[in-house]
Amino acid sequence: MQEEVVGQNEQELLQEVLGIGQSYNPRSERELAANIFAAELLMPIEQVRTLYLHEHIPTTGLANLFDVSNAAMLNRLVSLATEPLVPSQPGPQGLPSNDTKTIAKKQYDEFQKAAIEAPTPALIVAGPGSGKTSTLIGRTEYLINTLAVQPEHILALTFSRKAAQEMQERLAQVLQRDDPRNDKGFNGGALQHTPTVSTFHAFCAEMLRTYGQLVGLRPDFTVIDETEGYFLLRQLAGEMPLYHYRNLKSPAYYFPDILKAISRAKDELVSPEQYRLLALRMLESAADEEAQLSAQKALEVASIYAPYQEGLRERGDTDFGGLIMLTVQLLQEVEEVLYEQRQRFHHILVDEFQDINRASGVLLRLLAGEERNVWVVGDANQAIYGFRGASPANIANFQQDYPGAVVLPLSHNYRSRPDIVDLAESFRWRQLELDMDSNSKNAVSTGEDASSGAPRNVQATRMTHAETYVTLASAEDVANELAGLIMDIRYKHAQGYAYKDMAILCRTRAWVGKVTRALALADLPVVEKRGVLTQQHIKDLLSIVLLLADASGMGILRAARQPEYLLSQSDIETLLLAARGQTRPLSWMIFNDEAPLKMSVEGRHSLSRLSSMLQSLSQFAPNAWSLLAQYLFIETSTMRDLLIKAESKLENAGAGAHENLQASPLLADYLAFLQLARRYDQQQEMLRRRLEQAAEERGEQVAPPPKIQEQLKGFLDYLNVLTRLGQDGGDNRRQGTEENSEEEPDIIRVMTVHASKGLEFPVVYLPGLIQRNFPLQAHANPAPTPVGMVPAGSEGKAAHESGESCLFYVGVTRARDHLVLSYSERNGKQKARVTAYLDALLAGLPPERITRLQWQGMIEETSDLDEQDDDRPISLPSTQPSKDFLDTVKPSTLKISAIEGYQRCPRQYLYGTIYGFRSEEDAYQLFWQATHNTLETLQKRLAGSDGQEANSPTVEDAQNIYSR
């Protein structure tokens, strides 16, 4: 599946290029900033910390003490978990130095110097570890100090927010160092003018904030993500003429594929009408059934794209792909805005040029104008984002787009040891460039490969070592491969490498999960990259939400396993059987503390506590975020205990230590989940405002806000959509806190190769190197693009293979000192074949420079490592229903659907058939069964009526049959 392959989903992408929270309107951001400022004045955080954690003052008491509302107090309590702790012991407080003269000038090599001083337009081909960011900074210095370009006339664009932040910080340092005011006693103050450094999407969003009304946006427009796009499609479902993308059992099944097709169209600046015309042309020229089917699907996407875009237009909002598309439209249609931007930016620098799509390329050419002062850095061999529209064609066609452009290489690798550089060069030549048109890749040669005579693009600058530092390990199976991985990590750590120096780069998220779990069981420090909603403690929290939102009471099965509300299996079964004989649903019995007489005394007490807590949440929580925060901070001691534990760790660390609380896995998970709830509440609030405004304009009565139970139903639906889209917002929840912390935690990084782009590590592991895993097998696109929409060769088998090769190249080139490659000879019960990539890679070194290992018979390595980290909650084992309960509730005859359900998922069978829980997702199944049974009964009656009208069933008969 696509979400299994990519490194970032769209929600993560929004955060990466716009920043956390920037996907919403600026008013929300201003309100948030004002609230934070006011909160610190009214409720000083250290005072709140002392009263809440150590004096155990209840929230209502705190609210009265500070004279604020309970809601404001709850927000402040959440801040306790987000702000770093500083120990109370006095210690030296290190302040950032203001001595800008201590920043040494960078010494550039001959390739970097030529690139820095290159005439424009210029393409700088920068291989891994070649110092491209330093060169880009040097180019900016050169423009300002040598060519006398004013800093405010320079625009630097990149794709990722992290890269933009790094560039901005480094630019500020060198510009402060070179500030002439330093010679007059000025030291370290703010610069008067600086270059604009931004991502493409953030740059466009900022321009549209000013001029968006000229292209149909409202002043405080929202950038909707894929999840909101999903809900928009669902609202429009009645208008969409679906045939190929119709799925009666799951009507929204194809929505993710449709949204990706629409986003891809916007990457190519293709409007709904243009999409339709391309699909029609494709249908007319279809030569076989397969081509005809693809064209029909494209036509169907076009018929959905149009109302989707109209829905956005009516709201005055845009989606992520629309940011650049609308900005291009703005610059093409409004000459005054284009003139203003060209007058503002005289020189444009672009980082990671291979990652931009066609829309970004057109935007760049519009901004550059006839002056063409464009200077870009890129490497086609690192083009790994083809699935989101990026294409190495931007590099291949640069001299066509900018006639007379110069192309210069950065040909020194300062990152990796020589053997690793030789491996990468061998793979680049044999896998990425051999037998390809030299114009389509980076064809600047600087020498030959010593072992094979292959042309070299990059020369290593580091000294080699006598001992080998490239390892190839094979294992009998995945379990032994993971055990060998653990053994090697411990060996490297014993040699002096810190855990934070090691990274395990995986092709898929499934492999990330495997590796992470193995390291955790081995008691190695690791950050778990699995999503928030997959965590057991978050599922425990969701069971409480489910009890309030779902009338069936399904949440009791998990809620009753929590220590605060512990019910025995016997008590649960007694409760379920009692509900079967009642007209009231199970949820009503739980909420109102209607305990059956046969329940144990302990069970009644637990149910009473659960009921009291649910009533409190229902009474005081106005929305999903408040309910979750109230549960975590007020109704239970969950967050208080975690915060006290974090303080205790800090005290033990001693003076001068700082603790980022979110580095605690549980705290990070709970805060990420609260962020999801806040995001949902914001979406719903903006939707209500629009509906209220529309109702007022029509002179209609404004509907009251939904009750908390209805809001929670919507929240669970929202989470379900996030899960389907692979967007639960949790994969980077801990990684982000690491980046924000003052001291990098000593933990092993486990991530996808996509996520490692732009990073480097002393020790890199690349596991799972077997066919069908790396390279991953190509899958057919469920929503094929119309012929002519994308450049030839940018899709299909060849494009997939090229992208996989580039991805492997990126993984190998992250290594600085050691590279460990591994594979299993068996994958499950099947024999596995080692990836063909290793042949092209290892040809770059003589055999004696490669250490070959057999990781066999090592499975016992993990046998005694199954203790859980003490920072994790204890998960009580689930209990199977008793025989007496099964005898009481099991149906006399099993329906085919029940048997199929059991084969598909035994737990689903247990919940639906045995326990009798029915989710709203079962509605279609029930409708289908009722309709089928009604038609079958009517058919039998008609067959027995002998054609006599008097014996034929009536409409009333049909209604009665259907109701049964």
N, C-alpha and C positions, 0 to 999 in steps of 0.2 A: 504494500500500500504506500501511497505517496508520503504520508506522514511518518512512515517508518524510515524513509530514505533521507529526507532533507534534514539539514542542520537546524533550521529555524522555521517555525510556523509563522503565519502572518501576524498573530498577536505579538510574538517575540520580535518580529521585524518592525512593527510599529514602535515598540519600545526602543529598539536598537537605533532607528533612524530619526525618530521624533523626540524620544525621551519619555520617561515614565509619566503618564498622565497627559502627555501632549496630544493624545488622540482625541481629547475633548476640547471644548471651546475655551477661550482665554478667560472668560468670566469666571468659570469654575476655578481656574488657576489663581486668579486674583483673590477670590473669596477664600481659597485655601490658605494663601499666604497671609491674608489679614487675620484669619482665625488663629493661625500658628503664633503670630505676633501677639495677639490679644491674650492667648492662653498663657504665654510665658509671663506676661504682666500680672494676670489675675491668679494664676496657679503655678508658682515656681516649681520646676520639675523635681528638684532635690527634696523640697518640702513634701510634695505629694508622695515621693518614693518612701520617705521615712514613715509618714502616717499610714500609708497603705500596706507596706511590706512588714514593718516592724511593730507598729502600734495597732495594726489590724482594725483601723477605723473603717466602718462600712461606707459604702459609696454615698448613701443618703447623708450620712454624717459629714463626709468630706464636702459634699455639695453645699450643705448648710454652712460649714466652716468657711468656705471660700466664697459663699454667696453667689453660686452659679447654678445652672440647671443640671439635672442628673445626666442629660445628654452630653453637655459640655464636660462634665466630670468623667464620663465614660471615655470620651475622646482623649482626655488627658491621661487616663490610665493606660490606654493603648500606647501612648507616647513613651511610657516607661520601658516598653519592649523595643522601641525603635531608636532611642538615643543611647550613645555609647556611655559606658560607665567609666569613671575615673576614680582610682582608689583614694581614700580619705587621708592616707599617710602623706605627710609632706615629702616632696621629692623634687629634684631639679626639673623644671618645666622647660623643655626645649622649645624655643621659638624659632620660626623660620627666619633665616638670615636675610637681611635687606641689602647685603653687599653684592650688588649685581656684577661688580668687576671681577668676582671670583669665578664667574662662568667662563671657562676657557673657550677660545675660538676653535671650531672644528677644523681639523686638517683633512682635506679632501684628496682622494687619489686622482689620477689623470682622467679616468672615465667620469667620475663624479664632477670634476671641474669642467670638463667639456659639456656635460649635461647642464650644469648650472648656468653657463654662459651661452648656451645655444640660442640662435635666432629662432623666432617663432614664425609659423607653428612648428612644434617639436613633439616627437614621441620618444620617450625614454623607456627602453626595454629593460626592466629591472627584475633580475632573477631573485630567488630566495636569498635572504641574508646579505643583499648587496648594498644596504644602506639607503633605500629609496626615500624613507621619511627624512633622514638627515639631508639628503640631496634636495628634497622639496623645500626644506627649511632654508638651505643654502641658496636656492633659487629666489626665495622671498627676500633674503638679505641682499642678494645681488641686485634685485630690482630696486630696492629702497636705497641702499648705500652707494651703488655704482651708477645705476641708471636714473636715480633721483625720482623714482615713482613714489607718489604719496601712498602711505599704507592703506588709506581708506579706498583707494582705487584698485585694490587687489582682492580678488575673490578666489578662495580655495575651497574646492568641493571634493567630497569623498562619499562613499556609500554608507559607512557605519558611523554611528555616533561616537563610539569609543575612539576610532581613528581621528575623528574631528576634534574630540577633546584633547587627545594627546598632541595633535598638531597645534592646537590653540595654546596649550600650556608651554610647549617648547618655543613657539614663536614669541610668546610674551617674554620668556627668559632672554632670548637672544636680542630682542628689540630693546628691552630694558638695559641690557649690557651695552648696546651700541648707542643708547640715547645720549645725545651731546650734552644734555643737562647734567649728566654725571660729572663732567669736567668742571662744573660750576658749583659743586657741593651737593647737588641733588642726588638722592640715593633711594631707589626702590619704590618711588611713588607710582601712581597709575599713569599709564601712557595716554596721551591726548587722543591719538588715532591709532587704530590697529586694523589689519586686514580682516575681512569677513571670512570666517571659517565655518563651514556648515556641511551637513549632508544635502544631497540633491532634494530629498523630500522635505526636509525642514526649511530649506531655502525657498522652495515653492510654497509651502504652507505660509511662511511669513509674507511673501508677496501677495498671496491670495487674501490674507487678513486685511491687507490695505486695499486691494483692487478687485477682490472676489465678486463684488456686486455687479461688476461689468460682465461677468460670465455666469450669472445666475445664482451665486452663493449669497446666503444671508451673512450679515456682519460677524455674528458669533457662530459660524458654521461648525459642524462636527465632522471629524474624519472617522467614518465608521469602519470597524474592522470586519473580518470575515464572519464573525458570529452575528453581528448586527445585519450584515448582508443576508445571512441565512434566514433571520427572522423577517427581513423585508421580502424575500422570495416567498416565505410561507404566507405572508399577508396577501401576496399577489397570486397565490396558487390558483384561485378561482378564475383568473383571467388568462392563465397560461395554457395554450393548447398543446398538452403533452401527449406524446405517443411513444417515441423511443425512450424517453426519460420518465415514463410513467411506471410507478411501482405501487400497486394497490395496497400491499401489506405495509409498506413503509414509504408513504408519498414523498418524503423529503430525502430519500436515499441518494439521489443523484445531485442534490443541491451543492455539495462541496465541489464536485467536478464541474458543474455549471459555473460556479463562482470563479473557479480557476480559469475557465475558458474566457470569461468576461475580463478578468484581470489581465490575462495574456493579450487580449485584444487592445486594452488600454496601453499596455507596454508598447504596442506597435502603432498607437495613435489611430486605431480603427474604430469608427463610430458604429452604432447599431445598424444604420442604413448601409454603410460600407460593408459591414459583416454580412448582411443579407445579400447584397449584390455579389460578393465573392462566393458565397455559398450557392447562389443560383448559377453562377458561371461554372462552379465546380460540378453541379448536378448536370448541367447541359453537356459537359465534356466527359462525364463518367463513362468509362469503357467497360466496366464489369460491375457485378453485384456489390462487391466490397467497396469500390469507389462510390457507387450510388448510395450505399448505406451511410458512408462517411459524410457525403454531401447532405443527405436528409437530416442527419444528426446536427450538422452545422447550421442548417436552416432552422432547426428547432431551437438551437441555442440563440440564434438571431431573434427568434420570436419571443424569447425570454429576456434577452439583453435589452430590448426596446422598453418594455414596461418597467424593468428594473431601473434603467437610467431615468425614466420619467418619474419613478418614485423618489429617486434621489433629488431630482430637480424640484419636485413639489415641496420637499422638505427644506430645500436650500442647502443640502449637505453634499459631501463627496466621500467616496471611498479612497482607499490608499492609492490604488492605481490612477485614480482621477486627479490626484494632486499635480503630477507632472503634465498630464494630458490637458488639464484646464489652464495651467500656466502657459503651455505652448499656444493654446488657443488665444489666451489673453495677449500674448506678445505678437501673435500673427494678426489679430483683429484690431488692436488698439496701438497705433503708432506712437502715441505720446508716452505710453508706458515703456515700450521697447526703447525709445530714444532716451528716456530717463535712466533705464538700467544700463544702457551702453555708456552713457555719460558718467555713471557712477563707477562702473567696473571696466578699467582699461586693460587689465591683465587677468587671465583666468588660469588657475592651476587645478589639475584634477589628479587625484590619487586613485589607485585600483581601477584604472580605466577599463580593464577587461570585464569588470563587473556591471557596467552600466548597460541599460537596454536602449532600444531605438529611440524611445521618447526622450531619454536623457541626452542622447546624441544630438537630436534635433534641437533641444533646448540649448545645448552648448553652442551649436552653430548660430542660433539666433542671437545669443548674447555676444558672441565674438564679433559678428558683423564683418565688414570688409577689412577691419584692422587685423583680424585673425591672430590676436595675441594669445594663443592657446598653447599651454605647455602641460603635457599629460604624462603620467607614469603608469605602466601596466606590464603584464606578462600573460600572454595568451595561454601559456602552459599551466597557469593557475586559475583558469576560467572554470569555476565549479558551480556557478549559479545559473546554469542554462534553464533549470526548471522554473525560474522566475523571470525569464526573459533576457537575461544577460547573454552576451554572445561575443566570442573572440573576433567576430567580424568587425567589431569596432576598431580593433587593432589592425586587422588585415586591410581594411578599407580606409585607413587614416590618410594615406597619401592621395587617395581619390577624393575624399571629403575636403582635404586641405592641400591642394596642389602646391608643390614646391616645399612641402614639409620635410624637415630633417628627422632621421631616425638614428638614435644613438644608444649604445648599450651601457649598462652598469655591469661590469664583468668580473668583479671580485666578490667572493663569498667570505664575509667576516664572521659568519655564524658557526658553521659546521667544521668538524675535523676533516682532513683531506679524503679519507676513505669514504665518508658519507657523501661528500661532494662528488666523488668519482661514481658512486652508485647512482646518485640522482642524475648526473650527466649521461650515464649509460642508459638509464630508463628514458630520459627525455629524448635521446637520439633514436633509440630503437623502437620505442612505443608511441611517442608523441609526434615525431617529425619524420621518421623514415618512410619513404614512399609517398610523402605528402607534398603538395605544392609548396615550395619554399616560401612563396609569398603569403601563404596563409598562416605562417607561424613566425616566430622570432628567428630570423635567419642570419643573425650576426655572429660569425664564428671568430673565436680568439685563439684557436690552437687545436690540438688533437688529443684524444683520449689515449693515455699511455699504453693501455692494454689492448686496444683494438683499432686505433687509428680513426675513431669516430670524431667528428668536429666537436669542439668544446665551446660552450657559451660562457662558462663561468670558471674562474680559477680560484682555488682555495688559498687563503692567506694564513690560516692557522698552521702551526707545526703539528706534524703527525706524532704518534706514539708507537713505541716498539711493540707493545702488546696490542692484540686485536680489540676492536670496540664495536664490531658488527657481529651480531649473533643471529643464527637461523636455528630455530628449535622446532622439532616435530613431536607430536604427542599421539598416543593411541586413540584418545577421544577428547571431547571438550573438557570433561572433568579433570583429566590429567594435564591438559593444556593450562587450565586455570590454576591448578596446583603448582605447575612449573613456574607460572607467572608470579605467584606468591613467593615461591622460593627465591626467584631471581631478584624480586623487589627487596626482600630481606637481606640478600647478599649485597646488593648495591648500597643499601642503607648502612650495613656494617662497614662498607668501604669508605663511608663518609658523605655520601649523597643524602641530602635531606629528603623527606617525603615530598615536599613541595617542588623538588627538582624533577620529579617523575610524572609522566603523563602517559595514560593508556588511551590510544586513539582507536575508536571502533567505527566500522562502516555503518552500522545501524543502531537505533536506539534499543533494540532488543539485546544486542551484544553489550551495550552500555549497562543495561540492567543485570545481565549475567555476571559481568565482571565486578560490578559494584557489590552485588550480593556476596560474591565469593570473597572479596576483600573484607567486607564487613564481618563475615563469619570467621575470617582469619584474624580478626581484631586489629586490622590495619586501618589507619586514619584515612577516611575517604569521604568525599561529599557525594551524597546520593542524588543523581540527576533525574530520578523518576519524577513524574508529575505529582502535584499536590493531591489530586483526587485518588491516586492509587495507594496512598499511605493509610495504614490501618487506623491510626489515631484520628485522621480526618474522616474516615468512614464511620468511626464511633460518633464523631460530632454530627455527621449527617443523619445518623439514626434519630437524633433528637429533633432535627428539622423535619424528618419524614413523619414522625409521630404527630406533629402539628399540621402537616400539609396533606397527609394521605389518610382518608377515612378508614381504609382497611386496617390500619394499625400495624403495617408491615415492619415499621421501625422497631417494634418491641423485641424482635429476635436478636438484634444487636445491642440495643439499649440495655436489655436485661443481662448482658454479659459484662457490663461495666460495674466496677466495684461499688459505686455509690448507689446503684439501683439493682443489685444482684438478685436475680430470680433463678431458682433451680429449674431444670428441664420439666420437672413435674408441675411446678407452679405455672410455667409458661403454657403447658398443655391444658391445665385446668382453666386458665384464662381463655385460651382459644376455644375450648369446648363450650364454655359458658357463653361466649359471644355467638356461637352458632345457634344457640337456642333463644337468642334475644332479638328484638326488633331494632335495638340500638347497635350501631357498629362498634367494633372492638376499640377504636380510637376514643369513642365517647366514654366507654367504661374506664379506660386508662386515665383519661383527662379528669373524670369526675370521681376517681378513686372508688370505683364500684368493684371491690374485690369479691370474688366468689367465696362462699363459706368454706369450700374444700381447700383453699389455699393455705399454706403454712403461715405461722405467725411471722416468721422472718420475711416471707414473701409479701404479706400484707404491709409490713413496715416499709419495705422497699418500694412497693407500688404507691404507698402514700407519699413518700419522698419524691418519687417521679412525678406524681400528679401535682403536688404543690409547686414543683419547679416549672412544669409546663404551664400551669395557670399564671405564674408570675411572668414568664416570658410572654405569654399571650396578652397579658394585661398591659405591660409597660413598654414592650418593644414596638416602635413604629415602623421598622423596616428590617430587612434581612441582616444588614450589618449590625444594627443595634442589638438584635436578638442574639447573634453569635457572640458579640463582645460582652453582652450581659451574662451569657452562659459561662464564658471563659474567665471573666474577671470578677463576677459577683455571685452567681449561683453555685459555682464550684471554685475550688482553690487551684485550679489547673495552672493559670498564669502566675499567680502569686508564688506557688511552689517553684516553678521554673525560674522566675526572676530571683528568688532568694538563692537558689542553687547557683545561678550565674554570679551573684555577688560573692558567694562563698569561694568560688573558683578565683575570682579577682583578688580577694583578700589573700588567698594562698599564693598568688603570683607575686605579691610584694609591690613595693612602691615603684612608681614609674610605669606600671603596666596599664594597658588600656584593653577593654573588653568590648568587642562588638557583639551585642546580645544576640543579633540575628545569626551569628555563627553557630549558635545552638540549633541543631537540626529541627527539634520540635517547635521552638519559637519561630524559626524561619517558616515552617509549614503553616502554623496557625496564623501568622501575619500575612502570608501569601493568600491564605483562604479568606481572611478578612478583606484583603484587597480585592479579591474576586467579588465578594459581596458588595463592597463599596462601588465597584464598577457597575454591577448590575443595578444597584439603587440609583446611581447617577443616570444611567440609561432610562430607567423607568420614570424618573423625575422629569427629565427633558421631554419624554414622550407625553407625559401628563400635561406639561405646560403647553405643548403644541396642541393637544386635544382641547384643552380648556380655552386656548386662544381661538381655535376654530369654532368652538361652541358659542363663545361670546360674540364672534362676528356674525354667526347665524341667528343670534338672539335666542339660543337654546339654553336650557338649564345645565350647569356644569355638574358632571357626575362626581359623587364623593370619592375620596381615595379608597382603594380596595382594602379590605381587612387584612390583617397580618397573615391569616391562613392562605388567602388568595395570593398574596405577595410571595409566600414561601413556595407555593405551587409553581409560580412563575420562575422563582429562583432555581428550583430543582430542574425545571425544563431547560433553563439557561445552562446549568451545569451539564445536563445531558447532551446539549448541542456542543458545548465545549469539548466534551469527551469524544463525540463523533468526529469533530474537526481536529482532534489532537491538540487542542489549545486550552489547557487548564492553567496556563500561566505559571507553572511551577518549575519547569526545567532549569530556569536560570535564577531561581529565587535565592539560592545560596551563593551561587557564583557572583551575583551582583553585590552581595554584602561583602564578599571577599575583596572585590575591587574597591569598595568604599572604605574598608577598614584601614587603619594606619599601618598595621603590621600584617603581612600576609600570613595566614595560618599555615602550619606545617602539615598539609594533607596531600594525598595523592589525587591528581586530577584524572577523572575518567569522563570522556566526552566523545562525541562524534567527530569525525575528521572535519566535517563542515565547520563545527564550532571552534576548531583549532586554528582556523585561518587567521593569519596575522600574529600568531603566538609562536614562542619557541621554548624548548625545555632541554635541560642537560641530558636527560634520559627519556627516550621515547620508545614505547611498546606498540607494535602493530599486530594484534592477534586476529585470529579467524581468517587467515589468508587462504581461503579455499574458493573454488569456483562456485558461482551462484551467491556468494556472500561478498566477495571483493575480487572481481567486479560483480556487482549485483545484477541479477537477471532483469532484462528490460520487460516492461509491461505495456500492453496496448493502452493508448489514451482513450478513456471512455467518452471524451468530448473532443474529437479530432478537429484541428484548426482548418479553416478553409484554405485551399491551395492559393498561394499568392499572398497570404497575409504575413508570413514570416519568411526570412531569407532562406534560400535553398540550402539544405544541409544542416539547418539549425534544429531540426527535429528528426525523429526516426532512429533507426538502429545505429547508424554511424555517429550521430550526435550523442546518443547515449554512451556508446563505447568511448568516445573522445572525452566526455565528461567524467566517466569512471577513471580513465587513465590520468586525467588532470588531478582528480581527487587523491589518487594513490601517490602521485608526485608531491602534492601538498603535504600529505602525511609524512612521507619520508624526509622531506626537507624541514620539518619542525625540529629535528634532532640536532643537538649541538655536540655532545660528547659520545653518547652511546645510542645505538639503534638495535632493538631486539625485535626480530620478526618471528612469528610463530603460526603454526597451523596444526589441525587435527587430521588424522588419517581416517577417522570415522565421524560422521555427523548424525548423531542419534543411532539408528540401526542401519544406516546406509553408509557405504564406503564413499569417502570424499576425495576429490582431486585437488591437489595444490593449485593455487592460482598461477596462470601463465605469466603474470606480472613478474614473478621472481626470476624467470629466465632472463628477461630484459634488464632487470635490476642487477642481479649478481654477476652478469657478464662484465661489469665495470671493475671487478676486483679479481686478483689472482686467488685461487682457492685457499692459500695459506693465510690470507688476511681475513678470513671468515671463520668464526667459531661455530661449529655445528654440534647441536645437542639433541639428545633423545630424552624427552620428559615422559618416562614410563614408570609405572608402578609407584606413583607418587600420590595417589588419591588419599592415603592416610594422612597427608599433610593437613587436611581440613577436618579430620574426624573429631579432634578435640577443640575445635574453634567455633563452637556453636553457641557460645554465651553471647547474650545480647548486650549491647552497650547500655550502661546504667542510665543513660539520658533518654532511653526509649521506654514507652509505656509497656507494661506487661500485658500481652494479649492472651486472654483466656481462651482455651480451646472450645470450639463449637461442639454442641452435644446433639447427637442424632435422636430423632423421635423414638419414644418407647414402642414396644410391640403392642401394648394395649391401646395406645393412641392410634397407631397405624390400623389396627383392627377396627377401631371405631370410625375412622374418617375415610378409609380407602374406598373408592367407588366400586360398585359391584361388577361393572364392566369398564374396561379401559377404552377410551376413544383413540382412534389412530393419531389424532393430533397430540394426545398425551404421550403416546409411545414415541412419536417423533421428537417431542419436546425433551423426553428423557435421554434419547440418543444424542440430541444436540447439546443438552446441558442438564445434568442430573439435579443441580441446585435449582434450576428454573422449574423443573418438575416438582421438586420438594415444596417450593414456595407456592406454585400455582395449584397443583393437583392435591397435594397432601394438606398443606396449611390453608389453602383456599384463598390466598391473596391474589387480587387482580389489579394490575396497574392499568393506567389509562392507555398504555401502549397495546393492551390486549383488546381495545375497543373494536378494532377492525376484525380481529379474529372472531369475536363474539358476533359481530354484525354478519360476517361471512357465514358462520355456522347457522345462525338463525335464518338467513336468506336461503341457504342451501336446503335446510330441513323443511322450510315452508314450501319451496318449489317442489321438493320431492313428495311431500304429503299431498299437495294440490294435484300433482300429476297422477298419483295413485287414485285419488277420488274421481278425477276426470275419467280415468280409464275404467272405473267401475260404475260410471253413471249411464253407460250405454247410450250416450248422446242425448239423454233426456234432460231438458233444461231444469226441470224441477229438482233433479238430483245433483245438479252442478253446484259447487261451492260458491258462496256469495263473497262480496268484499269483506263483510263482517267476519265470515269464517276465516278468510285469509289473515285478517288482523289478529284474530284470536290465536291462530296457529303460530303466527310470528311472535306474539307476546309470550307464548309458552317457551 
